[in-house]
Amino acid sequence: MFDTVVRKYNNWKSYRRAVDELSSLSSRELQDLGISRGDIKFVARLSLEG
């Protein structure tokens, strides 16, 4: 059970890191990557699936 909590916490940290990094990019940089601001959370979630 403890390892499940740790795994979920680590997944959440990775998700937040991805959201923060993508959010810090300019609109032009996001456009170059083919990502809109509204898609950041979706793309971050996809990055966890790997």
PDBQT receptor file of N, H, CA, C and O in Angstrom, charges set to zero:
ATOM      1  N   MET A   1       0.822  -1.194   0.000  1.00  0.00    +0.000 N 
ATOM      2  CA  MET A   1       0.000   0.000   0.000  1.00  0.00    +0.000 C 
ATOM      3  C   MET A   1       0.868   1.260   0.000  1.00  0.00    +0.000 C 
ATOM      4  O   MET A   1       0.570   2.218  -0.713  1.00  0.00    +0.000 OA
ATOM      5  N   PHE A   2       1.931   1.260   0.792  1.00  0.00    +0.000 N 
ATOM      6  H   PHE A   2       2.172   0.482   1.371  1.00  0.00    +0.000 HD
ATOM      7  CA  PHE A   2       2.803   2.433   0.853  1.00  0.00    +0.000 C 
ATOM      8  C   PHE A   2       3.445   2.716  -0.495  1.00  0.00    +0.000 C 
ATOM      9  O   PHE A   2       3.574   3.873  -0.894  1.00  0.00    +0.000 OA
ATOM     10  N   ASP A   3       3.854   1.645  -1.208  1.00  0.00    +0.000 N 
ATOM     11  H   ASP A   3       3.750   0.705  -0.884  1.00  0.00    +0.000 HD
ATOM     12  CA  ASP A   3       4.480   1.850  -2.516  1.00  0.00    +0.000 C 
ATOM     13  C   ASP A   3       3.474   2.417  -3.517  1.00  0.00    +0.000 C 
ATOM     14  O   ASP A   3       3.869   3.127  -4.442  1.00  0.00    +0.000 OA
ATOM     15  N   THR A   4       2.186   2.121  -3.354  1.00  0.00    +0.000 N 
ATOM     16  H   THR A   4       1.865   1.544  -2.603  1.00  0.00    +0.000 HD
ATOM     17  CA  THR A   4       1.163   2.698  -4.223  1.00  0.00    +0.000 C 
ATOM     18  C   THR A   4       1.069   4.206  -3.999  1.00  0.00    +0.000 C 
ATOM     19  O   THR A   4       0.962   4.976  -4.953  1.00  0.00    +0.000 OA
ATOM     20  N   VAL A   5       1.109   4.616  -2.750  1.00  0.00    +0.000 N 
ATOM     21  H   VAL A   5       1.196   3.990  -1.975  1.00  0.00    +0.000 HD
ATOM     22  CA  VAL A   5       1.069   6.041  -2.416  1.00  0.00    +0.000 C 
ATOM     23  C   VAL A   5       2.298   6.738  -2.982  1.00  0.00    +0.000 C 
ATOM     24  O   VAL A   5       2.188   7.823  -3.552  1.00  0.00    +0.000 OA
ATOM     25  N   VAL A   6       3.458   6.128  -2.831  1.00  0.00    +0.000 N 
ATOM     26  H   VAL A   6       3.547   5.246  -2.367  1.00  0.00    +0.000 HD
ATOM     27  CA  VAL A   6       4.701   6.712  -3.342  1.00  0.00    +0.000 C 
ATOM     28  C   VAL A   6       4.645   6.811  -4.863  1.00  0.00    +0.000 C 
ATOM     29  O   VAL A   6       5.046   7.826  -5.431  1.00  0.00    +0.000 OA
ATOM     30  N   ARG A   7       4.154   5.771  -5.523  1.00  0.00    +0.000 N 
ATOM     31  H   ARG A   7       3.828   4.946  -5.062  1.00  0.00    +0.000 HD
ATOM     32  CA  ARG A   7       4.063   5.778  -6.985  1.00  0.00    +0.000 C 
ATOM     33  C   ARG A   7       3.119   6.878  -7.467  1.00  0.00    +0.000 C 
ATOM     34  O   ARG A   7       3.424   7.597  -8.419  1.00  0.00    +0.000 OA
ATOM     35  N   LYS A   8       1.973   7.002  -6.802  1.00  0.00    +0.000 N 
ATOM     36  H   LYS A   8       1.725   6.418  -6.029  1.00  0.00    +0.000 HD
ATOM     37  CA  LYS A   8       1.016   8.045  -7.191  1.00  0.00    +0.000 C 
ATOM     38  C   LYS A   8       1.593   9.439  -6.965  1.00  0.00    +0.000 C 
ATOM     39  O   LYS A   8       1.390  10.341  -7.778  1.00  0.00    +0.000 OA
ATOM     40  N   TYR A   9       2.297   9.608  -5.881  1.00  0.00    +0.000 N 
ATOM     41  H   TYR A   9       2.462   8.875  -5.220  1.00  0.00    +0.000 HD
ATOM     42  CA  TYR A   9       2.928  10.901  -5.595  1.00  0.00    +0.000 C 
ATOM     43  C   TYR A   9       3.989  11.219  -6.649  1.00  0.00    +0.000 C 
ATOM     44  O   TYR A   9       4.066  12.351  -7.126  1.00  0.00    +0.000 OA
ATOM     45  N   ASN A  10       4.793  10.245  -7.009  1.00  0.00    +0.000 N 
ATOM     46  H   ASN A  10       4.730   9.325  -6.621  1.00  0.00    +0.000 HD
ATOM     47  CA  ASN A  10       5.826  10.454  -8.031  1.00  0.00    +0.000 C 
ATOM     48  C   ASN A  10       5.199  10.764  -9.388  1.00  0.00    +0.000 C 
ATOM     49  O   ASN A  10       5.711  11.604 -10.128  1.00  0.00    +0.000 OA
ATOM     50  N   ASN A  11       4.105  10.099  -9.719  1.00  0.00    +0.000 N 
ATOM     51  H   ASN A  11       3.689   9.416  -9.118  1.00  0.00    +0.000 HD
ATOM     52  CA  ASN A  11       3.386  10.395 -10.963  1.00  0.00    +0.000 C 
ATOM     53  C   ASN A  11       2.841  11.816 -10.943  1.00  0.00    +0.000 C 
ATOM     54  O   ASN A  11       2.922  12.529 -11.942  1.00  0.00    +0.000 OA
ATOM     55  N   TRP A  12       2.291  12.225  -9.816  1.00  0.00    +0.000 N 
ATOM     56  H   TRP A  12       2.225  11.645  -9.004  1.00  0.00    +0.000 HD
ATOM     57  CA  TRP A  12       1.766  13.582  -9.690  1.00  0.00    +0.000 C 
ATOM     58  C   TRP A  12       2.891  14.607  -9.851  1.00  0.00    +0.000 C 
ATOM     59  O   TRP A  12       2.714  15.623 -10.523  1.00  0.00    +0.000 OA
ATOM     60  N   LYS A  13       4.055  14.341  -9.230  1.00  0.00    +0.000 N 
ATOM     61  H   LYS A  13       4.198  13.516  -8.684  1.00  0.00    +0.000 HD
ATOM     62  CA  LYS A  13       5.194  15.257  -9.356  1.00  0.00    +0.000 C 
ATOM     63  C   LYS A  13       5.644  15.368 -10.808  1.00  0.00    +0.000 C 
ATOM     64  O   LYS A  13       5.950  16.465 -11.276  1.00  0.00    +0.000 OA
ATOM     65  N   SER A  14       5.689  14.257 -11.521  1.00  0.00    +0.000 N 
ATOM     66  H   SER A  14       5.440  13.366 -11.141  1.00  0.00    +0.000 HD
ATOM     67  CA  SER A  14       6.076  14.275 -12.935  1.00  0.00    +0.000 C 
ATOM     68  C   SER A  14       5.065  15.053 -13.762  1.00  0.00    +0.000 C 
ATOM     69  O   SER A  14       5.441  15.824 -14.645  1.00  0.00    +0.000 OA
ATOM     70  N   TYR A  15       3.793  14.854 -13.481  1.00  0.00    +0.000 N 
ATOM     71  H   TYR A  15       3.487  14.227 -12.764  1.00  0.00    +0.000 HD
ATOM     72  CA  TYR A  15       2.732  15.573 -14.175  1.00  0.00    +0.000 C 
ATOM     73  C   TYR A  15       2.871  17.076 -13.938  1.00  0.00    +0.000 C 
ATOM     74  O   TYR A  15       2.827  17.858 -14.887  1.00  0.00    +0.000 OA
ATOM     75  N   ARG A  16       3.039  17.485 -12.680  1.00  0.00    +0.000 N 
ATOM     76  H   ARG A  16       3.075  16.850 -11.908  1.00  0.00    +0.000 HD
ATOM     77  CA  ARG A  16       3.172  18.904 -12.351  1.00  0.00    +0.000 C 
ATOM     78  C   ARG A  16       4.406  19.512 -13.008  1.00  0.00    +0.000 C 
ATOM     79  O   ARG A  16       4.362  20.646 -13.485  1.00  0.00    +0.000 OA
ATOM     80  N   ARG A  17       5.506  18.762 -13.034  1.00  0.00    +0.000 N 
ATOM     81  H   ARG A  17       5.542  17.841 -12.646  1.00  0.00    +0.000 HD
ATOM     82  CA  ARG A  17       6.726  19.252 -13.663  1.00  0.00    +0.000 C 
ATOM     83  C   ARG A  17       6.493  19.498 -15.148  1.00  0.00    +0.000 C 
ATOM     84  O   ARG A  17       6.924  20.518 -15.688  1.00  0.00    +0.000 OA
ATOM     85  N   ALA A  18       5.811  18.565 -15.809  1.00  0.00    +0.000 N 
ATOM     86  H   ALA A  18       5.461  17.737 -15.371  1.00  0.00    +0.000 HD
ATOM     87  CA  ALA A  18       5.518  18.713 -17.238  1.00  0.00    +0.000 C 
ATOM     88  C   ALA A  18       4.602  19.907 -17.476  1.00  0.00    +0.000 C 
ATOM     89  O   ALA A  18       4.826  20.683 -18.405  1.00  0.00    +0.000 OA
ATOM     90  N   VAL A  19       3.570  20.061 -16.646  1.00  0.00    +0.000 N 
ATOM     91  H   VAL A  19       3.387  19.430 -15.892  1.00  0.00    +0.000 HD
ATOM     92  CA  VAL A  19       2.660  21.201 -16.792  1.00  0.00    +0.000 C 
ATOM     93  C   VAL A  19       3.419  22.508 -16.581  1.00  0.00    +0.000 C 
ATOM     94  O   VAL A  19       3.249  23.457 -17.347  1.00  0.00    +0.000 OA
ATOM     95  N   ASP A  20       4.239  22.560 -15.564  1.00  0.00    +0.000 N 
ATOM     96  H   ASP A  20       4.377  21.789 -14.942  1.00  0.00    +0.000 HD
ATOM     97  CA  ASP A  20       4.997  23.783 -15.280  1.00  0.00    +0.000 C 
ATOM     98  C   ASP A  20       5.955  24.129 -16.413  1.00  0.00    +0.000 C 
ATOM     99  O   ASP A  20       6.053  25.288 -16.816  1.00  0.00    +0.000 OA
ATOM    100  N   GLU A  21       6.663  23.121 -16.927  1.00  0.00    +0.000 N 
ATOM    101  H   GLU A  21       6.584  22.179 -16.599  1.00  0.00    +0.000 HD
ATOM    102  CA  GLU A  21       7.609  23.373 -18.012  1.00  0.00    +0.000 C 
ATOM    103  C   GLU A  21       6.907  23.828 -19.277  1.00  0.00    +0.000 C 
ATOM    104  O   GLU A  21       7.347  24.778 -19.924  1.00  0.00    +0.000 OA
ATOM    105  N   LEU A  22       5.817  23.159 -19.637  1.00  0.00    +0.000 N 
ATOM    106  H   LEU A  22       5.459  22.387 -19.112  1.00  0.00    +0.000 HD
ATOM    107  CA  LEU A  22       5.087  23.554 -20.835  1.00  0.00    +0.000 C 
ATOM    108  C   LEU A  22       4.444  24.934 -20.658  1.00  0.00    +0.000 C 
ATOM    109  O   LEU A  22       4.396  25.721 -21.603  1.00  0.00    +0.000 OA
ATOM    110  N   SER A  23       3.960  25.223 -19.472  1.00  0.00    +0.000 N 
ATOM    111  H   SER A  23       3.999  24.584 -18.704  1.00  0.00    +0.000 HD
ATOM    112  CA  SER A  23       3.330  26.514 -19.213  1.00  0.00    +0.000 C 
ATOM    113  C   SER A  23       4.329  27.656 -19.287  1.00  0.00    +0.000 C 
ATOM    114  O   SER A  23       3.951  28.793 -19.569  1.00  0.00    +0.000 OA
ATOM    115  N   SER A  24       5.592  27.368 -19.038  1.00  0.00    +0.000 N 
ATOM    116  H   SER A  24       5.899  26.444 -18.810  1.00  0.00    +0.000 HD
ATOM    117  CA  SER A  24       6.608  28.423 -19.067  1.00  0.00    +0.000 C 
ATOM    118  C   SER A  24       7.037  28.778 -20.493  1.00  0.00    +0.000 C 
ATOM    119  O   SER A  24       7.708  29.788 -20.704  1.00  0.00    +0.000 OA
ATOM    120  N   LEU A  25       6.653  27.954 -21.470  1.00  0.00    +0.000 N 
ATOM    121  H   LEU A  25       6.108  27.133 -21.299  1.00  0.00    +0.000 HD
ATOM    122  CA  LEU A  25       7.011  28.234 -22.860  1.00  0.00    +0.000 C 
ATOM    123  C   LEU A  25       6.143  29.360 -23.418  1.00  0.00    +0.000 C 
ATOM    124  O   LEU A  25       5.008  29.566 -22.990  1.00  0.00    +0.000 OA
ATOM    125  N   SER A  26       6.698  30.066 -24.366  1.00  0.00    +0.000 N 
ATOM    126  H   SER A  26       7.621  29.899 -24.714  1.00  0.00    +0.000 HD
ATOM    127  CA  SER A  26       5.921  31.121 -25.028  1.00  0.00    +0.000 C 
ATOM    128  C   SER A  26       4.895  30.482 -25.958  1.00  0.00    +0.000 C 
ATOM    129  O   SER A  26       4.992  29.302 -26.296  1.00  0.00    +0.000 OA
ATOM    130  N   SER A  27       3.927  31.269 -26.360  1.00  0.00    +0.000 N 
ATOM    131  H   SER A  27       3.849  32.228 -26.086  1.00  0.00    +0.000 HD
ATOM    132  CA  SER A  27       2.911  30.766 -27.290  1.00  0.00    +0.000 C 
ATOM    133  C   SER A  27       3.549  30.306 -28.588  1.00  0.00    +0.000 C 
ATOM    134  O   SER A  27       3.110  29.318 -29.176  1.00  0.00    +0.000 OA
ATOM    135  N   ARG A  28       4.569  31.004 -29.039  1.00  0.00    +0.000 N 
ATOM    136  H   ARG A  28       4.925  31.807 -28.561  1.00  0.00    +0.000 HD
ATOM    137  CA  ARG A  28       5.269  30.639 -30.270  1.00  0.00    +0.000 C 
ATOM    138  C   ARG A  28       5.971  29.282 -30.114  1.00  0.00    +0.000 C 
ATOM    139  O   ARG A  28       5.918  28.447 -31.017  1.00  0.00    +0.000 OA
ATOM    140  N   GLU A  29       6.623  29.067 -28.976  1.00  0.00    +0.000 N 
ATOM    141  H   GLU A  29       6.667  29.745 -28.243  1.00  0.00    +0.000 HD
ATOM    142  CA  GLU A  29       7.304  27.795 -28.736  1.00  0.00    +0.000 C 
ATOM    143  C   GLU A  29       6.296  26.645 -28.684  1.00  0.00    +0.000 C 
ATOM    144  O   GLU A  29       6.544  25.570 -29.228  1.00  0.00    +0.000 OA
ATOM    145  N   LEU A  30       5.164  26.878 -28.028  1.00  0.00    +0.000 N 
ATOM    146  H   LEU A  30       4.962  27.752 -27.586  1.00  0.00    +0.000 HD
ATOM    147  CA  LEU A  30       4.121  25.855 -27.978  1.00  0.00    +0.000 C 
ATOM    148  C   LEU A  30       3.587  25.572 -29.380  1.00  0.00    +0.000 C 
ATOM    149  O   LEU A  30       3.362  24.418 -29.745  1.00  0.00    +0.000 OA
ATOM    150  N   GLN A  31       3.390  26.623 -30.154  1.00  0.00    +0.000 N 
ATOM    151  H   GLN A  31       3.573  27.560 -29.857  1.00  0.00    +0.000 HD
ATOM    152  CA  GLN A  31       2.904  26.455 -31.521  1.00  0.00    +0.000 C 
ATOM    153  C   GLN A  31       3.902  25.625 -32.340  1.00  0.00    +0.000 C 
ATOM    154  O   GLN A  31       3.496  24.777 -33.133  1.00  0.00    +0.000 OA
ATOM    155  N   ASP A  32       5.193  25.865 -32.151  1.00  0.00    +0.000 N 
ATOM    156  H   ASP A  32       5.523  26.555 -31.507  1.00  0.00    +0.000 HD
ATOM    157  CA  ASP A  32       6.219  25.088 -32.854  1.00  0.00    +0.000 C 
ATOM    158  C   ASP A  32       6.138  23.600 -32.506  1.00  0.00    +0.000 C 
ATOM    159  O   ASP A  32       6.454  22.741 -33.328  1.00  0.00    +0.000 OA
ATOM    160  N   LEU A  33       5.711  23.312 -31.277  1.00  0.00    +0.000 N 
ATOM    161  H   LEU A  33       5.455  24.010 -30.609  1.00  0.00    +0.000 HD
ATOM    162  CA  LEU A  33       5.563  21.923 -30.831  1.00  0.00    +0.000 C 
ATOM    163  C   LEU A  33       4.205  21.338 -31.208  1.00  0.00    +0.000 C 
ATOM    164  O   LEU A  33       3.972  20.141 -31.043  1.00  0.00    +0.000 OA
ATOM    165  N   GLY A  34       3.317  22.180 -31.709  1.00  0.00    +0.000 N 
ATOM    166  H   GLY A  34       3.507  23.153 -31.842  1.00  0.00    +0.000 HD
ATOM    167  CA  GLY A  34       1.981  21.720 -32.078  1.00  0.00    +0.000 C 
ATOM    168  C   GLY A  34       1.054  21.569 -30.892  1.00  0.00    +0.000 C 
ATOM    169  O   GLY A  34       0.126  20.759 -30.915  1.00  0.00    +0.000 OA
ATOM    170  N   ILE A  35       1.310  22.361 -29.844  1.00  0.00    +0.000 N 
ATOM    171  H   ILE A  35       2.064  23.018 -29.825  1.00  0.00    +0.000 HD
ATOM    172  CA  ILE A  35       0.516  22.286 -28.610  1.00  0.00    +0.000 C 
ATOM    173  C   ILE A  35      -0.128  23.647 -28.372  1.00  0.00    +0.000 C 
ATOM    174  O   ILE A  35       0.527  24.681 -28.503  1.00  0.00    +0.000 OA
ATOM    175  N   SER A  36      -1.405  23.642 -28.024  1.00  0.00    +0.000 N 
ATOM    176  H   SER A  36      -1.937  22.802 -27.918  1.00  0.00    +0.000 HD
ATOM    177  CA  SER A  36      -2.046  24.897 -27.627  1.00  0.00    +0.000 C 
ATOM    178  C   SER A  36      -2.049  24.962 -26.097  1.00  0.00    +0.000 C 
ATOM    179  O   SER A  36      -1.897  23.942 -25.424  1.00  0.00    +0.000 OA
ATOM    180  N   ARG A  37      -2.221  26.148 -25.565  1.00  0.00    +0.000 N 
ATOM    181  H   ARG A  37      -2.345  26.977 -26.111  1.00  0.00    +0.000 HD
ATOM    182  CA  ARG A  37      -2.237  26.299 -24.097  1.00  0.00    +0.000 C 
ATOM    183  C   ARG A  37      -3.312  25.424 -23.453  1.00  0.00    +0.000 C 
ATOM    184  O   ARG A  37      -3.119  24.892 -22.360  1.00  0.00    +0.000 OA
ATOM    185  N   GLY A  38      -4.429  25.282 -24.133  1.00  0.00    +0.000 N 
ATOM    186  H   GLY A  38      -4.586  25.714 -25.021  1.00  0.00    +0.000 HD
ATOM    187  CA  GLY A  38      -5.519  24.470 -23.599  1.00  0.00    +0.000 C 
ATOM    188  C   GLY A  38      -5.221  22.980 -23.572  1.00  0.00    +0.000 C 
ATOM    189  O   GLY A  38      -5.914  22.217 -22.900  1.00  0.00    +0.000 OA
ATOM    190  N   ASP A  39      -4.191  22.564 -24.301  1.00  0.00    +0.000 N 
ATOM    191  H   ASP A  39      -3.627  23.184 -24.847  1.00  0.00    +0.000 HD
ATOM    192  CA  ASP A  39      -3.829  21.150 -24.370  1.00  0.00    +0.000 C 
ATOM    193  C   ASP A  39      -2.715  20.751 -23.399  1.00  0.00    +0.000 C 
ATOM    194  O   ASP A  39      -2.347  19.578 -23.329  1.00  0.00    +0.000 OA
ATOM    195  N   ILE A  40      -2.181  21.707 -22.658  1.00  0.00    +0.000 N 
ATOM    196  H   ILE A  40      -2.479  22.660 -22.714  1.00  0.00    +0.000 HD
ATOM    197  CA  ILE A  40      -1.015  21.432 -21.811  1.00  0.00    +0.000 C 
ATOM    198  C   ILE A  40      -1.286  20.312 -20.818  1.00  0.00    +0.000 C 
ATOM    199  O   ILE A  40      -0.476  19.392 -20.701  1.00  0.00    +0.000 OA
ATOM    200  N   LYS A  41      -2.397  20.365 -20.105  1.00  0.00    +0.000 N 
ATOM    201  H   LYS A  41      -3.054  21.112 -20.200  1.00  0.00    +0.000 HD
ATOM    202  CA  LYS A  41      -2.682  19.330 -19.096  1.00  0.00    +0.000 C 
ATOM    203  C   LYS A  41      -2.885  17.967 -19.755  1.00  0.00    +0.000 C 
ATOM    204  O   LYS A  41      -2.467  16.943 -19.215  1.00  0.00    +0.000 OA
ATOM    205  N   PHE A  42      -3.527  17.960 -20.919  1.00  0.00    +0.000 N 
ATOM    206  H   PHE A  42      -3.866  18.792 -21.357  1.00  0.00    +0.000 HD
ATOM    207  CA  PHE A  42      -3.732  16.711 -21.655  1.00  0.00    +0.000 C 
ATOM    208  C   PHE A  42      -2.391  16.112 -22.084  1.00  0.00    +0.000 C 
ATOM    209  O   PHE A  42      -2.163  14.914 -21.916  1.00  0.00    +0.000 OA
ATOM    210  N   VAL A  43      -1.522  16.929 -22.627  1.00  0.00    +0.000 N 
ATOM    211  H   VAL A  43      -1.708  17.902 -22.764  1.00  0.00    +0.000 HD
ATOM    212  CA  VAL A  43      -0.208  16.471 -23.078  1.00  0.00    +0.000 C 
ATOM    213  C   VAL A  43       0.628  15.987 -21.886  1.00  0.00    +0.000 C 
ATOM    214  O   VAL A  43       1.346  14.993 -21.993  1.00  0.00    +0.000 OA
ATOM    215  N   ALA A  44       0.534  16.684 -20.765  1.00  0.00    +0.000 N 
ATOM    216  H   ALA A  44      -0.050  17.492 -20.678  1.00  0.00    +0.000 HD
ATOM    217  CA  ALA A  44       1.270  16.266 -19.567  1.00  0.00    +0.000 C 
ATOM    218  C   ALA A  44       0.791  14.902 -19.084  1.00  0.00    +0.000 C 
ATOM    219  O   ALA A  44       1.596  14.066 -18.672  1.00  0.00    +0.000 OA
ATOM    220  N   ARG A  45      -0.529  14.678 -19.137  1.00  0.00    +0.000 N 
ATOM    221  H   ARG A  45      -1.182  15.357 -19.471  1.00  0.00    +0.000 HD
ATOM    222  CA  ARG A  45      -1.057  13.372 -18.744  1.00  0.00    +0.000 C 
ATOM    223  C   ARG A  45      -0.564  12.275 -19.681  1.00  0.00    +0.000 C 
ATOM    224  O   ARG A  45      -0.235  11.172 -19.246  1.00  0.00    +0.000 OA
ATOM    225  N   LEU A  46      -0.517  12.595 -20.980  1.00  0.00    +0.000 N 
ATOM    226  H   LEU A  46      -0.785  13.492 -21.334  1.00  0.00    +0.000 HD
ATOM    227  CA  LEU A  46      -0.018  11.618 -21.946  1.00  0.00    +0.000 C 
ATOM    228  C   LEU A  46       1.445  11.271 -21.690  1.00  0.00    +0.000 C 
ATOM    229  O   LEU A  46       1.866  10.140 -21.933  1.00  0.00    +0.000 OA
ATOM    230  N   SER A  47       2.211  12.224 -21.205  1.00  0.00    +0.000 N 
ATOM    231  H   SER A  47       1.869  13.142 -21.007  1.00  0.00    +0.000 HD
ATOM    232  CA  SER A  47       3.628  11.975 -20.961  1.00  0.00    +0.000 C 
ATOM    233  C   SER A  47       3.823  10.937 -19.852  1.00  0.00    +0.000 C 
ATOM    234  O   SER A  47       4.858  10.272 -19.806  1.00  0.00    +0.000 OA
ATOM    235  N   LEU A  48       2.845  10.792 -18.966  1.00  0.00    +0.000 N 
ATOM    236  H   LEU A  48       2.004  11.332 -19.004  1.00  0.00    +0.000 HD
ATOM    237  CA  LEU A  48       2.944   9.783 -17.909  1.00  0.00    +0.000 C 
ATOM    238  C   LEU A  48       2.728   8.377 -18.442  1.00  0.00    +0.000 C 
ATOM    239  O   LEU A  48       3.261   7.410 -17.899  1.00  0.00    +0.000 OA
ATOM    240  N   GLU A  49       1.949   8.268 -19.502  1.00  0.00    +0.000 N 
ATOM    241  H   GLU A  49       1.516   9.054 -19.943  1.00  0.00    +0.000 HD
ATOM    242  CA  GLU A  49       1.659   6.960 -20.067  1.00  0.00    +0.000 C 
ATOM    243  C   GLU A  49       2.835   6.424 -20.862  1.00  0.00    +0.000 C 
ATOM    244  O   GLU A  49       2.943   5.223 -21.106  1.00  0.00    +0.000 OA
ATOM    245  N   GLY A  50       3.691   7.310 -21.253  1.00  0.00    +0.000 N 
ATOM    246  H   GLY A  50       3.603   8.287 -21.054  1.00  0.00    +0.000 HD
ATOM    247  CA  GLY A  50       4.898   7.004 -21.808  1.00  0.00    +0.000 C 
ATOM    248  C   GLY A  50       5.376   6.523 -22.995  1.00  0.00    +0.000 C 
ATOM    249  O   GLY A  50       6.586   6.364 -23.155  1.00  0.00    +0.000 OA
TER     250      GLY A  50
